[in-house]
Amino acid sequence: MSCSFAIAITPDRCSLSAAGGTSKHKMVNQCDRKLAFKVRSSNNSNYSVNMIGGFIDVAETKEFVITRKSGKPQPDKLLICFCDATGPDALEHFKAEPKGEVVGETLIKLSAAE
């Protein structure tokens, strides 16, 4: 089952200067079960996140920071992929196609202005 509403991100957009900068965001587990998550970026050359994966408990909020290095502006995105937490290693869930009753992803649009 796909469940794209299980994790909410606020704000769900990230606008930074093409010269670089940081943006703080919150991730909330709105699901009724513990989830494993992994952050995937369309542009690892310009963007990084201070956490690449982990677990998020029911109703838990995690704060994270998106950092942009100086570079040419282009449309980019971050995906927060998630699934049922069934093992001790969060990132292990994503080495193959994630499985479980709750599987999905939440999109964060990244934009850089000159």
C-alpha positions as CSV (number, residue, x, y, z in Angstrom):
1,M,0.0,0.0,0.0
2,S,1.3,3.4,-0.9
3,C,0.8,6.0,1.8
4,S,2.2,9.4,0.7
5,F,0.6,11.3,3.6
6,A,2.4,9.2,6.3
7,I,5.2,11.8,6.6
8,A,4.6,15.5,6.4
9,I,7.4,18.0,5.8
10,T,7.2,21.7,6.8
11,P,8.0,23.8,4.9
12,D,7.6,21.5,1.9
13,R,9.7,23.8,-0.4
14,C,13.3,25.0,0.0
15,S,14.3,28.2,-1.7
16,L,17.9,29.2,-1.3
17,S,20.3,31.5,-3.1
18,A,22.4,30.0,-5.8
19,A,25.4,31.4,-3.8
20,G,24.5,28.9,-1.1
21,G,22.8,28.8,2.3
22,T,20.8,26.6,4.7
23,S,17.1,26.0,5.3
24,K,15.5,24.3,8.4
25,H,12.7,21.8,8.0
26,K,10.6,19.5,10.2
27,M,9.5,15.9,9.4
28,V,6.4,14.5,11.2
29,N,5.3,10.9,11.3
30,Q,1.5,11.1,10.8
31,C,1.2,7.3,10.5
32,D,0.1,4.8,13.2
33,R,3.4,2.9,13.1
34,K,7.2,3.5,13.3
35,L,8.8,4.2,9.9
36,A,12.2,3.9,8.4
37,F,13.2,6.7,6.1
38,K,15.9,7.6,3.6
39,V,16.7,11.0,2.0
40,R,17.4,11.0,-1.7
41,S,18.6,14.1,-3.7
42,S,18.5,14.8,-7.4
43,N,21.6,16.9,-7.0
44,N,24.2,15.7,-4.4
45,S,26.8,18.2,-5.9
46,N,24.9,21.3,-4.6
47,Y,22.6,20.0,-1.8
48,S,23.2,18.0,1.4
49,V,21.1,17.1,4.3
50,N,22.3,16.6,7.9
51,M,20.6,13.2,8.1
52,I,20.4,10.7,5.3
53,G,18.1,8.2,7.0
54,G,16.8,6.7,10.2
55,F,13.7,5.9,12.1
56,I,10.8,8.1,13.1
57,D,8.3,7.0,15.7
58,V,4.6,7.5,15.7
59,A,3.8,11.3,16.1
60,E,7.5,12.1,16.4
61,T,9.0,15.3,14.8
62,K,12.5,15.4,13.5
63,E,14.3,18.6,12.5
64,F,16.8,18.6,9.7
65,V,18.8,21.2,7.7
66,I,19.2,21.4,3.9
67,T,22.5,23.0,2.9
68,R,23.2,24.3,-0.6
69,K,26.7,25.0,-2.0
70,S,27.3,27.7,-4.6
71,G,26.4,26.5,-8.1
72,K,24.2,27.0,-11.1
73,P,20.5,27.2,-10.4
74,Q,18.4,24.3,-11.7
75,P,15.2,22.6,-10.7
76,D,16.1,20.0,-8.0
77,K,14.3,17.9,-5.5
78,L,14.7,15.8,-2.3
79,L,12.7,12.7,-1.7
80,I,12.0,11.4,1.7
81,C,11.4,7.7,1.1
82,F,9.7,5.7,3.9
83,C,8.4,2.3,4.8
84,D,7.4,0.1,7.8
85,A,10.3,-0.2,10.2
86,T,10.9,-4.0,10.4
87,G,14.6,-4.3,11.2
88,P,17.4,-2.7,13.2
89,D,19.1,-0.8,10.3
90,A,17.0,2.0,8.8
91,L,19.0,2.2,5.5
92,E,18.9,-1.6,5.0
93,H,15.2,-1.2,4.2
94,F,16.1,0.7,1.0
95,K,18.8,-1.5,-0.5
96,A,16.0,-3.3,-2.4
97,E,12.4,-2.2,-3.2
98,P,10.9,-1.3,0.2
99,K,8.1,-3.6,1.4
100,G,5.3,-3.4,3.9
101,E,1.9,-2.0,4.5
102,V,3.1,1.6,4.4
103,V,5.5,2.5,1.6
104,G,5.9,5.9,-0.1
105,E,7.8,9.1,-0.5
106,T,7.3,12.8,0.2
107,L,8.8,15.4,-2.1
108,I,10.6,18.6,-1.2
109,K,11.0,21.0,-4.2
110,L,14.4,22.7,-4.2
111,S,14.9,26.0,-6.0
112,A,17.9,28.3,-6.2
113,A,17.8,32.0,-7.3
114,E,20.7,34.0,-8.5
